[in-house]
Amino acid sequence: MNNIDWQYLKKPIIFFVVSILISAGIVYAGYYFESDRHEAYQQSVSTLRSTHNLYRNMVNDLDLLEQYRTKFGSYKSSGLIGEERRLSWIESLQSTNQVLKLPTLTYNLLPQEKFTRPGFKAKRNVDVKSSPMELTMGMLHEEDLFAVLEGLRLSIKNLFTVDSCRLNREGGVNKSLNTKSANLQSNCVIRWVTINAK
């Protein structure tokens, strides 16, 4: 009973051991292949996310570029960007006066100069200039001054700033107001702003 016939068992044992080794090799190869494929999958997912982020950023940049392009085109067509448009400014002033019918209105457009304000700094390659315009207006009442400035703002999209305004009453304080001739004299300096982007 205790005597085992190794002669008969040798072949099955060898076959069993070889089968175990082959099975272990297959399991190891399968594990290695699965691990390699999983790593490749993770890398593909990472690449896909990175590509998606790049695409999304590109779409956002294109949207932003379109917004800036539209604004730039609008500013350029209005005359804010580019060469100064003196004739447009004068026409705007004249059309405003045609509506208001001020007793007198004269202007003097001075040469263009660098635009300066306390604390104002333009970015590099952006040249901000201004063209001073002296306005002398004979007005019936004070509201005419605001009506001129508002009329300019509405009739032209170009940017202008008001440097100074001085009002003088025509005649004495006790003089009654005239409805046909100037009761007030106004002297203002406004600046038409022009931007040259290099």
VENPEHU-V489763 format. One line per field, one symbol per residue. ss: DSSP state (H for helix, E for strand, - for the rest). psi: psi as a letter, one per 20 degrees, with the letter a starting at -180 (. if undefined). A space follows every 50 residues. Layout:
ss->???
psi->???
This chain:
ss->-----HHHHHHHHHHHHHHHHHHHHHHHHHHHHHHHHHHHHHHHHHHHHH HHHHHHHHHHHHHHHHHHHHHHHHHHHH--E----HHHHHHHHHHHHHHH ---EEEEEEEEEEE-----------EEEEEEEEEEEEEE---HHHHHHHH HHHHH----EEEEEEEEEE--------------EEEEEEEEEEEEEE-
psi->giopnihhigghgghggggggggggggggggggggghgghgghggggggg hggggghggghgggggghgggggghghiihpbqqmggggghggghghhgh lqgqoqqoorqqrppqqpippqqqjooprqoppppoppqhrhhhghhghh gghhiqiqpqqogqpppppparhipqppihrphqppoqoqpppppoo.
